[in-house]
Amino acid sequence: MVAVARDDSGRALVTTARAGPDPHEMTASLLAWGAVYAAAPDASLEPGVHGPIAALGLDTLGIGAAEVGLRNADESSALRGRYQGV
């Protein structure tokens, strides 16, 4: 995956690349990981509906993403994999 954050004029500000499992497998694995995390006796989650970062915090979500196989990749290899069906 390659993500690009742009300003209002369309100028690229930041680019990042990640590699990992099949997107459907990753989504299912992250949902399962989040459920286990939320069910832990020492979990301190606020009641209500929250997005993943608001609910878990960026650092904790990063740990979960790493546990399900998401990792940093350089942008060129991520783009190359896209065109090779990887």
PDB file of N, CA, C and O in Angstrom:
ATOM      1  N   MET A   1       0.837  -1.161   0.000  1.00  0.00           N
ATOM      2  CA  MET A   1       0.000   0.000   0.000  1.00  0.00           C
ATOM      3  C   MET A   1       0.884   1.227   0.000  1.00  0.00           C
ATOM      4  O   MET A   1       1.924   1.265   0.657  1.00  0.00           O
ATOM      5  N   VAL A   2       0.462   2.211  -0.734  1.00  0.00           N
ATOM      6  CA  VAL A   2       1.145   3.492  -0.732  1.00  0.00           C
ATOM      7  C   VAL A   2       0.093   4.552  -0.432  1.00  0.00           C
ATOM      8  O   VAL A   2      -0.965   4.578  -1.060  1.00  0.00           O
ATOM      9  N   ALA A   3       0.384   5.422   0.525  1.00  0.00           N
ATOM     10  CA  ALA A   3      -0.529   6.508   0.872  1.00  0.00           C
ATOM     11  C   ALA A   3       0.213   7.830   0.720  1.00  0.00           C
ATOM     12  O   ALA A   3       1.383   7.943   1.087  1.00  0.00           O
ATOM     13  N   VAL A   4      -0.473   8.820   0.180  1.00  0.00           N
ATOM     14  CA  VAL A   4       0.102  10.147  -0.010  1.00  0.00           C
ATOM     15  C   VAL A   4      -0.833  11.162   0.629  1.00  0.00           C
ATOM     16  O   VAL A   4      -2.011  11.223   0.279  1.00  0.00           O
ATOM     17  N   ALA A   5      -0.319  11.965   1.566  1.00  0.00           N
ATOM     18  CA  ALA A   5      -1.087  13.062   2.152  1.00  0.00           C
ATOM     19  C   ALA A   5      -0.776  14.310   1.337  1.00  0.00           C
ATOM     20  O   ALA A   5       0.388  14.629   1.095  1.00  0.00           O
ATOM     21  N   ARG A   6      -1.826  15.015   0.916  1.00  0.00           N
ATOM     22  CA  ARG A   6      -1.656  16.204   0.075  1.00  0.00           C
ATOM     23  C   ARG A   6      -2.286  17.424   0.740  1.00  0.00           C
ATOM     24  O   ARG A   6      -3.220  17.307   1.534  1.00  0.00           O
ATOM     25  N   ASP A   7      -1.759  18.589   0.400  1.00  0.00           N
ATOM     26  CA  ASP A   7      -2.365  19.819   0.891  1.00  0.00           C
ATOM     27  C   ASP A   7      -3.531  20.216  -0.017  1.00  0.00           C
ATOM     28  O   ASP A   7      -3.851  19.505  -0.970  1.00  0.00           O
ATOM     29  N   ASP A   8      -4.164  21.352   0.282  1.00  0.00           N
ATOM     30  CA  ASP A   8      -5.337  21.785  -0.480  1.00  0.00           C
ATOM     31  C   ASP A   8      -5.054  22.010  -1.960  1.00  0.00           C
ATOM     32  O   ASP A   8      -5.960  21.909  -2.787  1.00  0.00           O
ATOM     33  N   SER A   9      -3.804  22.315  -2.297  1.00  0.00           N
ATOM     34  CA  SER A   9      -3.463  22.546  -3.704  1.00  0.00           C
ATOM     35  C   SER A   9      -3.037  21.275  -4.426  1.00  0.00           C
ATOM     36  O   SER A   9      -2.726  21.309  -5.617  1.00  0.00           O
ATOM     37  N   GLY A  10      -3.021  20.146  -3.706  1.00  0.00           N
ATOM     38  CA  GLY A  10      -2.660  18.872  -4.324  1.00  0.00           C
ATOM     39  C   GLY A  10      -1.187  18.530  -4.227  1.00  0.00           C
ATOM     40  O   GLY A  10      -0.760  17.496  -4.741  1.00  0.00           O
ATOM     41  N   ARG A  11      -0.402  19.374  -3.580  1.00  0.00           N
ATOM     42  CA  ARG A  11       1.029  19.113  -3.419  1.00  0.00           C
ATOM     43  C   ARG A  11       1.236  18.004  -2.391  1.00  0.00           C
ATOM     44  O   ARG A  11       0.665  18.052  -1.301  1.00  0.00           O
ATOM     45  N   ALA A  12       2.049  17.007  -2.735  1.00  0.00           N
ATOM     46  CA  ALA A  12       2.325  15.892  -1.826  1.00  0.00           C
ATOM     47  C   ALA A  12       3.119  16.391  -0.628  1.00  0.00           C
ATOM     48  O   ALA A  12       4.145  17.054  -0.785  1.00  0.00           O
ATOM     49  N   LEU A  13       2.637  16.068   0.575  1.00  0.00           N
ATOM     50  CA  LEU A  13       3.311  16.456   1.810  1.00  0.00           C
ATOM     51  C   LEU A  13       4.110  15.293   2.384  1.00  0.00           C
ATOM     52  O   LEU A  13       5.263  15.458   2.781  1.00  0.00           O
ATOM     53  N   VAL A  14       3.494  14.121   2.423  1.00  0.00           N
ATOM     54  CA  VAL A  14       4.119  12.937   3.006  1.00  0.00           C
ATOM     55  C   VAL A  14       3.679  11.723   2.216  1.00  0.00           C
ATOM     56  O   VAL A  14       2.514  11.607   1.835  1.00  0.00           O
ATOM     57  N   THR A  15       4.615  10.816   1.971  1.00  0.00           N
ATOM     58  CA  THR A  15       4.300   9.546   1.327  1.00  0.00           C
ATOM     59  C   THR A  15       4.790   8.433   2.243  1.00  0.00           C
ATOM     60  O   THR A  15       5.880   8.526   2.807  1.00  0.00           O
ATOM     61  N   THR A  16       3.999   7.393   2.390  1.00  0.00           N
ATOM     62  CA  THR A  16       4.402   6.245   3.183  1.00  0.00           C
ATOM     63  C   THR A  16       4.004   4.975   2.457  1.00  0.00           C
ATOM     64  O   THR A  16       3.047   4.970   1.682  1.00  0.00           O
ATOM     65  N   ALA A  17       4.725   3.910   2.702  1.00  0.00           N
ATOM     66  CA  ALA A  17       4.428   2.629   2.057  1.00  0.00           C
ATOM     67  C   ALA A  17       4.439   1.537   3.110  1.00  0.00           C
ATOM     68  O   ALA A  17       5.284   1.529   4.005  1.00  0.00           O
ATOM     69  N   ARG A  18       3.507   0.629   2.996  1.00  0.00           N
ATOM     70  CA  ARG A  18       3.397  -0.517   3.898  1.00  0.00           C
ATOM     71  C   ARG A  18       3.220  -1.774   3.067  1.00  0.00           C
ATOM     72  O   ARG A  18       2.718  -1.722   1.945  1.00  0.00           O
ATOM     73  N   ALA A  19       3.629  -2.892   3.616  1.00  0.00           N
ATOM     74  CA  ALA A  19       3.433  -4.190   2.977  1.00  0.00           C
ATOM     75  C   ALA A  19       2.840  -5.116   4.021  1.00  0.00           C
ATOM     76  O   ALA A  19       3.061  -4.930   5.218  1.00  0.00           O
ATOM     77  N   GLY A  20       2.097  -6.101   3.580  1.00  0.00           N
ATOM     78  CA  GLY A  20       1.494  -7.020   4.533  1.00  0.00           C
ATOM     79  C   GLY A  20       0.654  -8.055   3.844  1.00  0.00           C
ATOM     80  O   GLY A  20       0.754  -8.254   2.633  1.00  0.00           O
ATOM     81  N   PRO A  21      -0.182  -8.717   4.625  1.00  0.00           N
ATOM     82  CA  PRO A  21      -1.008  -9.783   4.089  1.00  0.00           C
ATOM     83  C   PRO A  21      -2.115  -9.261   3.179  1.00  0.00           C
ATOM     84  O   PRO A  21      -2.286  -8.053   3.020  1.00  0.00           O
ATOM     85  N   ASP A  22      -2.850 -10.173   2.595  1.00  0.00           N
ATOM     86  CA  ASP A  22      -4.028  -9.844   1.795  1.00  0.00           C
ATOM     87  C   ASP A  22      -4.893  -8.855   2.579  1.00  0.00           C
ATOM     88  O   ASP A  22      -5.076  -9.045   3.781  1.00  0.00           O
ATOM     89  N   PRO A  23      -5.436  -7.803   1.946  1.00  0.00           N
ATOM     90  CA  PRO A  23      -6.219  -6.799   2.676  1.00  0.00           C
ATOM     91  C   PRO A  23      -7.412  -7.376   3.447  1.00  0.00           C
ATOM     92  O   PRO A  23      -7.721  -6.906   4.542  1.00  0.00           O
ATOM     93  N   HIS A  24      -8.077  -8.377   2.896  1.00  0.00           N
ATOM     94  CA  HIS A  24      -9.217  -8.970   3.608  1.00  0.00           C
ATOM     95  C   HIS A  24      -8.742  -9.724   4.846  1.00  0.00           C
ATOM     96  O   HIS A  24      -9.358  -9.638   5.908  1.00  0.00           O
ATOM     97  N   GLU A  25      -7.654 -10.456   4.704  1.00  0.00           N
ATOM     98  CA  GLU A  25      -7.074 -11.176   5.849  1.00  0.00           C
ATOM     99  C   GLU A  25      -6.607 -10.193   6.912  1.00  0.00           C
ATOM    100  O   GLU A  25      -6.804 -10.420   8.105  1.00  0.00           O
ATOM    101  N   MET A  26      -5.984  -9.093   6.474  1.00  0.00           N
ATOM    102  CA  MET A  26      -5.494  -8.099   7.416  1.00  0.00           C
ATOM    103  C   MET A  26      -6.652  -7.459   8.178  1.00  0.00           C
ATOM    104  O   MET A  26      -6.567  -7.278   9.393  1.00  0.00           O
ATOM    105  N   THR A  27      -7.733  -7.114   7.477  1.00  0.00           N
ATOM    106  CA  THR A  27      -8.890  -6.512   8.139  1.00  0.00           C
ATOM    107  C   THR A  27      -9.473  -7.457   9.178  1.00  0.00           C
ATOM    108  O   THR A  27      -9.750  -7.053  10.307  1.00  0.00           O
ATOM    109  N   ALA A  28      -9.656  -8.704   8.797  1.00  0.00           N
ATOM    110  CA  ALA A  28     -10.198  -9.692   9.742  1.00  0.00           C
ATOM    111  C   ALA A  28      -9.266  -9.865  10.936  1.00  0.00           C
ATOM    112  O   ALA A  28      -9.718  -9.932  12.079  1.00  0.00           O
ATOM    113  N   SER A  29      -7.975  -9.935  10.670  1.00  0.00           N
ATOM    114  CA  SER A  29      -7.007 -10.109  11.759  1.00  0.00           C
ATOM    115  C   SER A  29      -6.988  -8.906  12.687  1.00  0.00           C
ATOM    116  O   SER A  29      -6.895  -9.068  13.904  1.00  0.00           O
ATOM    117  N   LEU A  30      -7.078  -7.684  12.125  1.00  0.00           N
ATOM    118  CA  LEU A  30      -7.110  -6.489  12.967  1.00  0.00           C
ATOM    119  C   LEU A  30      -8.378  -6.426  13.813  1.00  0.00           C
ATOM    120  O   LEU A  30      -8.330  -6.027  14.977  1.00  0.00           O
ATOM    121  N   LEU A  31      -9.507  -6.817  13.233  1.00  0.00           N
ATOM    122  CA  LEU A  31     -10.757  -6.847  14.006  1.00  0.00           C
ATOM    123  C   LEU A  31     -10.660  -7.845  15.160  1.00  0.00           C
ATOM    124  O   LEU A  31     -11.090  -7.557  16.277  1.00  0.00           O
ATOM    125  N   ALA A  32     -10.099  -9.005  14.884  1.00  0.00           N
ATOM    126  CA  ALA A  32      -9.937 -10.022  15.939  1.00  0.00           C
ATOM    127  C   ALA A  32      -8.967  -9.525  17.004  1.00  0.00           C
ATOM    128  O   ALA A  32      -9.223  -9.670  18.199  1.00  0.00           O
ATOM    129  N   TRP A  33      -7.856  -8.943  16.573  1.00  0.00           N
ATOM    130  CA  TRP A  33      -6.885  -8.415  17.525  1.00  0.00           C
ATOM    131  C   TRP A  33      -7.529  -7.337  18.400  1.00  0.00           C
ATOM    132  O   TRP A  33      -7.338  -7.330  19.616  1.00  0.00           O
ATOM    133  N   GLY A  34      -8.290  -6.429  17.785  1.00  0.00           N
ATOM    134  CA  GLY A  34      -8.949  -5.364  18.532  1.00  0.00           C
ATOM    135  C   GLY A  34      -9.957  -5.892  19.538  1.00  0.00           C
ATOM    136  O   GLY A  34     -10.080  -5.354  20.639  1.00  0.00           O
ATOM    137  N   ALA A  35     -10.678  -6.943  19.166  1.00  0.00           N
ATOM    138  CA  ALA A  35     -11.653  -7.547  20.088  1.00  0.00           C
ATOM    139  C   ALA A  35     -10.950  -8.157  21.293  1.00  0.00           C
ATOM    140  O   ALA A  35     -11.400  -7.993  22.427  1.00  0.00           O
ATOM    141  N   VAL A  36      -9.858  -8.854  21.052  1.00  0.00           N
ATOM    142  CA  VAL A  36      -9.086  -9.451  22.158  1.00  0.00           C
ATOM    143  C   VAL A  36      -8.518  -8.347  23.048  1.00  0.00           C
ATOM    144  O   VAL A  36      -8.565  -8.446  24.274  1.00  0.00           O
ATOM    145  N   TYR A  37      -7.987  -7.306  22.434  1.00  0.00           N
ATOM    146  CA  TYR A  37      -7.440  -6.186  23.190  1.00  0.00           C
ATOM    147  C   TYR A  37      -8.523  -5.533  24.049  1.00  0.00           C
ATOM    148  O   TYR A  37      -8.297  -5.258  25.228  1.00  0.00           O
ATOM    149  N   ALA A  38      -9.695  -5.284  23.466  1.00  0.00           N
ATOM    150  CA  ALA A  38     -10.785  -4.625  24.186  1.00  0.00           C
ATOM    151  C   ALA A  38     -11.351  -5.483  25.303  1.00  0.00           C
ATOM    152  O   ALA A  38     -11.866  -4.959  26.291  1.00  0.00           O
ATOM    153  N   ALA A  39     -11.259  -6.803  25.153  1.00  0.00           N
ATOM    154  CA  ALA A  39     -11.810  -7.714  26.165  1.00  0.00           C
ATOM    155  C   ALA A  39     -10.856  -7.954  27.330  1.00  0.00           C
ATOM    156  O   ALA A  39     -11.248  -8.559  28.328  1.00  0.00           O
ATOM    157  N   ALA A  40      -9.632  -7.499  27.223  1.00  0.00           N
ATOM    158  CA  ALA A  40      -8.656  -7.700  28.304  1.00  0.00           C
ATOM    159  C   ALA A  40      -9.121  -6.968  29.562  1.00  0.00           C
ATOM    160  O   ALA A  40      -9.653  -5.862  29.478  1.00  0.00           O
ATOM    161  N   PRO A  41      -8.919  -7.588  30.730  1.00  0.00           N
ATOM    162  CA  PRO A  41      -9.378  -6.975  31.982  1.00  0.00           C
ATOM    163  C   PRO A  41      -8.792  -5.585  32.245  1.00  0.00           C
ATOM    164  O   PRO A  41      -9.442  -4.757  32.883  1.00  0.00           O
ATOM    165  N   ASP A  42      -7.585  -5.318  31.767  1.00  0.00           N
ATOM    166  CA  ASP A  42      -6.956  -4.027  32.047  1.00  0.00           C
ATOM    167  C   ASP A  42      -7.143  -3.010  30.915  1.00  0.00           C
ATOM    168  O   ASP A  42      -6.520  -1.949  30.928  1.00  0.00           O
ATOM    169  N   ALA A  43      -7.998  -3.328  29.937  1.00  0.00           N
ATOM    170  CA  ALA A  43      -8.248  -2.391  28.832  1.00  0.00           C
ATOM    171  C   ALA A  43      -8.983  -1.167  29.355  1.00  0.00           C
ATOM    172  O   ALA A  43      -9.957  -1.286  30.098  1.00  0.00           O
ATOM    173  N   SER A  44      -8.513   0.003  28.965  1.00  0.00           N
ATOM    174  CA  SER A  44      -9.177   1.241  29.408  1.00  0.00           C
ATOM    175  C   SER A  44      -9.748   1.933  28.176  1.00  0.00           C
ATOM    176  O   SER A  44      -9.120   2.822  27.601  1.00  0.00           O
ATOM    177  N   LEU A  45     -10.932   1.519  27.787  1.00  0.00           N
ATOM    178  CA  LEU A  45     -11.592   2.075  26.611  1.00  0.00           C
ATOM    179  C   LEU A  45     -12.785   2.913  27.048  1.00  0.00           C
ATOM    180  O   LEU A  45     -13.521   2.542  27.962  1.00  0.00           O
ATOM    181  N   GLU A  46     -12.964   4.044  26.384  1.00  0.00           N
ATOM    182  CA  GLU A  46     -14.109   4.902  26.671  1.00  0.00           C
ATOM    183  C   GLU A  46     -15.356   4.311  26.019  1.00  0.00           C
ATOM    184  O   GLU A  46     -15.277   3.796  24.904  1.00  0.00           O
ATOM    185  N   PRO A  47     -16.500   4.374  26.689  1.00  0.00           N
ATOM    186  CA  PRO A  47     -17.738   3.881  26.072  1.00  0.00           C
ATOM    187  C   PRO A  47     -18.102   4.710  24.843  1.00  0.00           C
ATOM    188  O   PRO A  47     -17.739   5.882  24.746  1.00  0.00           O
ATOM    189  N   GLY A  48     -18.806   4.105  23.927  1.00  0.00           N
ATOM    190  CA  GLY A  48     -19.279   4.808  22.745  1.00  0.00           C
ATOM    191  C   GLY A  48     -18.606   4.322  21.480  1.00  0.00           C
ATOM    192  O   GLY A  48     -17.817   3.376  21.494  1.00  0.00           O
ATOM    193  N   VAL A  49     -18.931   4.985  20.391  1.00  0.00           N
ATOM    194  CA  VAL A  49     -18.400   4.624  19.083  1.00  0.00           C
ATOM    195  C   VAL A  49     -17.185   5.486  18.783  1.00  0.00           C
ATOM    196  O   VAL A  49     -17.240   6.711  18.892  1.00  0.00           O
ATOM    197  N   HIS A  50     -16.081   4.836  18.403  1.00  0.00           N
ATOM    198  CA  HIS A  50     -14.837   5.538  18.096  1.00  0.00           C
ATOM    199  C   HIS A  50     -14.163   4.869  16.914  1.00  0.00           C
ATOM    200  O   HIS A  50     -14.337   3.671  16.688  1.00  0.00           O
ATOM    201  N   GLY A  51     -13.400   5.636  16.165  1.00  0.00           N
ATOM    202  CA  GLY A  51     -12.543   5.057  15.145  1.00  0.00           C
ATOM    203  C   GLY A  51     -11.375   4.357  15.816  1.00  0.00           C
ATOM    204  O   GLY A  51     -11.187   4.506  17.024  1.00  0.00           O
ATOM    205  N   PRO A  52     -10.588   3.601  15.070  1.00  0.00           N
ATOM    206  CA  PRO A  52      -9.510   2.817  15.666  1.00  0.00           C
ATOM    207  C   PRO A  52      -8.472   3.655  16.413  1.00  0.00           C
ATOM    208  O   PRO A  52      -8.024   3.257  17.488  1.00  0.00           O
ATOM    209  N   ILE A  53      -8.083   4.805  15.865  1.00  0.00           N
ATOM    210  CA  ILE A  53      -7.056   5.608  16.529  1.00  0.00           C
ATOM    211  C   ILE A  53      -7.620   6.251  17.791  1.00  0.00           C
ATOM    212  O   ILE A  53      -6.942   6.289  18.818  1.00  0.00           O
ATOM    213  N   ALA A  54      -8.851   6.758  17.729  1.00  0.00           N
ATOM    214  CA  ALA A  54      -9.462   7.364  18.917  1.00  0.00           C
ATOM    215  C   ALA A  54      -9.685   6.318  20.005  1.00  0.00           C
ATOM    216  O   ALA A  54      -9.527   6.617  21.189  1.00  0.00           O
ATOM    217  N   ALA A  55     -10.046   5.107  19.622  1.00  0.00           N
ATOM    218  CA  ALA A  55     -10.332   4.064  20.604  1.00  0.00           C
ATOM    219  C   ALA A  55      -9.067   3.497  21.235  1.00  0.00           C
ATOM    220  O   ALA A  55      -9.018   3.286  22.447  1.00  0.00           O
ATOM    221  N   LEU A  56      -8.052   3.252  20.425  1.00  0.00           N
ATOM    222  CA  LEU A  56      -6.875   2.529  20.904  1.00  0.00           C
ATOM    223  C   LEU A  56      -5.638   3.391  21.069  1.00  0.00           C
ATOM    224  O   LEU A  56      -4.755   3.060  21.861  1.00  0.00           O
ATOM    225  N   GLY A  57      -5.561   4.485  20.338  1.00  0.00           N
ATOM    226  CA  GLY A  57      -4.349   5.294  20.298  1.00  0.00           C
ATOM    227  C   GLY A  57      -3.455   4.809  19.162  1.00  0.00           C
ATOM    228  O   GLY A  57      -3.463   3.627  18.816  1.00  0.00           O
ATOM    229  N   LEU A  58      -2.700   5.713  18.596  1.00  0.00           N
ATOM    230  CA  LEU A  58      -1.878   5.392  17.438  1.00  0.00           C
ATOM    231  C   LEU A  58      -0.805   4.352  17.758  1.00  0.00           C
ATOM    232  O   LEU A  58      -0.568   3.445  16.961  1.00  0.00           O
ATOM    233  N   ASP A  59      -0.157   4.474  18.911  1.00  0.00           N
ATOM    234  CA  ASP A  59       0.898   3.524  19.264  1.00  0.00           C
ATOM    235  C   ASP A  59       0.347   2.113  19.434  1.00  0.00           C
ATOM    236  O   ASP A  59       0.932   1.153  18.933  1.00  0.00           O
ATOM    237  N   THR A  60      -0.772   1.983  20.138  1.00  0.00           N
ATOM    238  CA  THR A  60      -1.379   0.665  20.341  1.00  0.00           C
ATOM    239  C   THR A  60      -1.854   0.078  19.027  1.00  0.00           C
ATOM    240  O   THR A  60      -1.664  -1.112  18.776  1.00  0.00           O
ATOM    241  N   LEU A  61      -2.470   0.895  18.185  1.00  0.00           N
ATOM    242  CA  LEU A  61      -2.909   0.416  16.874  1.00  0.00           C
ATOM    243  C   LEU A  61      -1.709  -0.032  16.043  1.00  0.00           C
ATOM    244  O   LEU A  61      -1.802  -1.016  15.308  1.00  0.00           O
ATOM    245  N   GLY A  62      -0.595   0.669  16.149  1.00  0.00           N
ATOM    246  CA  GLY A  62       0.627   0.263  15.463  1.00  0.00           C
ATOM    247  C   GLY A  62       1.129  -1.093  15.917  1.00  0.00           C
ATOM    248  O   GLY A  62       1.613  -1.883  15.106  1.00  0.00           O
ATOM    249  N   ILE A  63       1.018  -1.366  17.195  1.00  0.00           N
ATOM    250  CA  ILE A  63       1.408  -2.678  17.723  1.00  0.00           C
ATOM    251  C   ILE A  63       0.516  -3.761  17.132  1.00  0.00           C
ATOM    252  O   ILE A  63       1.000  -4.808  16.701  1.00  0.00           O
ATOM    253  N   GLY A  64      -0.790  -3.503  17.114  1.00  0.00           N
ATOM    254  CA  GLY A  64      -1.720  -4.472  16.533  1.00  0.00           C
ATOM    255  C   GLY A  64      -1.454  -4.713  15.067  1.00  0.00           C
ATOM    256  O   GLY A  64      -1.489  -5.853  14.605  1.00  0.00           O
ATOM    257  N   ALA A  65      -1.183  -3.632  14.319  1.00  0.00           N
ATOM    258  CA  ALA A  65      -0.899  -3.769  12.893  1.00  0.00           C
ATOM    259  C   ALA A  65       0.352  -4.612  12.668  1.00  0.00           C
ATOM    260  O   ALA A  65       0.385  -5.445  11.762  1.00  0.00           O
ATOM    261  N   ALA A  66       1.374  -4.402  13.481  1.00  0.00           N
ATOM    262  CA  ALA A  66       2.597  -5.198  13.358  1.00  0.00           C
ATOM    263  C   ALA A  66       2.322  -6.669  13.681  1.00  0.00           C
ATOM    264  O   ALA A  66       2.860  -7.562  13.026  1.00  0.00           O
ATOM    265  N   GLU A  67       1.488  -6.917  14.685  1.00  0.00           N
ATOM    266  CA  GLU A  67       1.178  -8.299  15.067  1.00  0.00           C
ATOM    267  C   GLU A  67       0.422  -9.054  13.978  1.00  0.00           C
ATOM    268  O   GLU A  67       0.525 -10.278  13.896  1.00  0.00           O
ATOM    269  N   VAL A  68      -0.332  -8.348  13.145  1.00  0.00           N
ATOM    270  CA  VAL A  68      -1.062  -9.044  12.067  1.00  0.00           C
ATOM    271  C   VAL A  68      -0.280  -9.048  10.756  1.00  0.00           C
ATOM    272  O   VAL A  68      -0.786  -9.521   9.738  1.00  0.00           O
ATOM    273  N   GLY A  69       0.962  -8.520  10.769  1.00  0.00           N
ATOM    274  CA  GLY A  69       1.826  -8.643   9.610  1.00  0.00           C
ATOM    275  C   GLY A  69       2.038  -7.411   8.767  1.00  0.00           C
ATOM    276  O   GLY A  69       2.690  -7.497   7.726  1.00  0.00           O
ATOM    277  N   LEU A  70       1.512  -6.256   9.171  1.00  0.00           N
ATOM    278  CA  LEU A  70       1.739  -5.029   8.414  1.00  0.00           C
ATOM    279  C   LEU A  70       3.117  -4.506   8.777  1.00  0.00           C
ATOM    280  O   LEU A  70       3.465  -4.433   9.955  1.00  0.00           O
ATOM    281  N   ARG A  71       3.904  -4.142   7.771  1.00  0.00           N
ATOM    282  CA  ARG A  71       5.266  -3.683   8.013  1.00  0.00           C
ATOM    283  C   ARG A  71       5.616  -2.551   7.048  1.00  0.00           C
ATOM    284  O   ARG A  71       4.975  -2.380   6.011  1.00  0.00           O
ATOM    285  N   ASN A  72       6.636  -1.788   7.407  1.00  0.00           N
ATOM    286  CA  ASN A  72       7.119  -0.718   6.529  1.00  0.00           C
ATOM    287  C   ASN A  72       7.707  -1.332   5.265  1.00  0.00           C
ATOM    288  O   ASN A  72       8.299  -2.410   5.298  1.00  0.00           O
ATOM    289  N   ALA A  73       7.536  -0.638   4.172  1.00  0.00           N
ATOM    290  CA  ALA A  73       8.131  -1.041   2.899  1.00  0.00           C
ATOM    291  C   ALA A  73       8.588   0.218   2.208  1.00  0.00           C
ATOM    292  O   ALA A  73       8.051   1.297   2.462  1.00  0.00           O
ATOM    293  N   ASP A  74       9.574   0.100   1.337  1.00  0.00           N
ATOM    294  CA  ASP A  74       9.935   1.293   0.590  1.00  0.00           C
ATOM    295  C   ASP A  74       8.918   1.482  -0.530  1.00  0.00           C
ATOM    296  O   ASP A  74       8.361   0.516  -1.051  1.00  0.00           O
ATOM    297  N   GLU A  75       8.688   2.724  -0.888  1.00  0.00           N
ATOM    298  CA  GLU A  75       7.627   3.061  -1.850  1.00  0.00           C
ATOM    299  C   GLU A  75       7.834   2.380  -3.200  1.00  0.00           C
ATOM    300  O   GLU A  75       6.866   1.933  -3.814  1.00  0.00           O
ATOM    301  N   SER A  76       9.063   2.292  -3.668  1.00  0.00           N
ATOM    302  CA  SER A  76       9.296   1.712  -4.994  1.00  0.00           C
ATOM    303  C   SER A  76       8.925   0.237  -5.034  1.00  0.00           C
ATOM    304  O   SER A  76       8.365  -0.230  -6.026  1.00  0.00           O
ATOM    305  N   SER A  77       9.231  -0.511  -3.961  1.00  0.00           N
ATOM    306  CA  SER A  77       8.865  -1.934  -3.977  1.00  0.00           C
ATOM    307  C   SER A  77       7.363  -2.108  -3.835  1.00  0.00           C
ATOM    308  O   SER A  77       6.799  -3.046  -4.399  1.00  0.00           O
ATOM    309  N   ALA A  78       6.698  -1.221  -3.090  1.00  0.00           N
ATOM    310  CA  ALA A  78       5.243  -1.307  -2.963  1.00  0.00           C
ATOM    311  C   ALA A  78       4.573  -1.031  -4.300  1.00  0.00           C
ATOM    312  O   ALA A  78       3.619  -1.715  -4.671  1.00  0.00           O
ATOM    313  N   LEU A  79       5.066  -0.032  -5.025  1.00  0.00           N
ATOM    314  CA  LEU A  79       4.502   0.270  -6.340  1.00  0.00           C
ATOM    315  C   LEU A  79       4.785  -0.853  -7.328  1.00  0.00           C
ATOM    316  O   LEU A  79       3.927  -1.202  -8.139  1.00  0.00           O
ATOM    317  N   ARG A  80       5.981  -1.415  -7.263  1.00  0.00           N
ATOM    318  CA  ARG A  80       6.341  -2.514  -8.163  1.00  0.00           C
ATOM    319  C   ARG A  80       5.427  -3.709  -7.902  1.00  0.00           C
ATOM    320  O   ARG A  80       4.951  -4.339  -8.846  1.00  0.00           O
ATOM    321  N   GLY A  81       5.176  -4.027  -6.631  1.00  0.00           N
ATOM    322  CA  GLY A  81       4.298  -5.147  -6.291  1.00  0.00           C
ATOM    323  C   GLY A  81       2.892  -4.936  -6.805  1.00  0.00           C
ATOM    324  O   GLY A  81       2.228  -5.894  -7.199  1.00  0.00           O
ATOM    325  N   ARG A  82       2.423  -3.690  -6.809  1.00  0.00           N
ATOM    326  CA  ARG A  82       1.072  -3.388  -7.301  1.00  0.00           C
ATOM    327  C   ARG A  82       0.922  -3.789  -8.754  1.00  0.00           C
ATOM    328  O   ARG A  82      -0.109  -4.332  -9.150  1.00  0.00           O
ATOM    329  N   TYR A  83       1.934  -3.526  -9.538  1.00  0.00           N
ATOM    330  CA  TYR A  83       1.841  -3.806 -10.966  1.00  0.00           C
ATOM    331  C   TYR A  83       2.195  -5.248 -11.310  1.00  0.00           C
ATOM    332  O   TYR A  83       1.991  -5.684 -12.443  1.00  0.00           O
ATOM    333  N   GLN A  84       2.726  -5.989 -10.338  1.00  0.00           N
ATOM    334  CA  GLN A  84       3.047  -7.385 -10.580  1.00  0.00           C
ATOM    335  C   GLN A  84       2.012  -8.311  -9.958  1.00  0.00           C
ATOM    336  O   GLN A  84       2.193  -9.528  -9.934  1.00  0.00           O
ATOM    337  N   GLY A  85       0.926  -7.731  -9.456  1.00  0.00           N
ATOM    338  CA  GLY A  85      -0.133  -8.543  -8.859  1.00  0.00           C
ATOM    339  C   GLY A  85       0.209  -9.084  -7.505  1.00  0.00           C
ATOM    340  O   GLY A  85      -0.394 -10.060  -7.058  1.00  0.00           O
ATOM    341  N   VAL A  86       1.185  -8.462  -6.820  1.00  0.00           N
ATOM    342  CA  VAL A  86       1.591  -8.904  -5.483  1.00  0.00           C
ATOM    343  C   VAL A  86       0.822  -8.127  -4.449  1.00  0.00           C
ATOM    344  O   VAL A  86       1.009  -8.340  -3.251  1.00  0.00           O
TER     345      VAL A  86
END
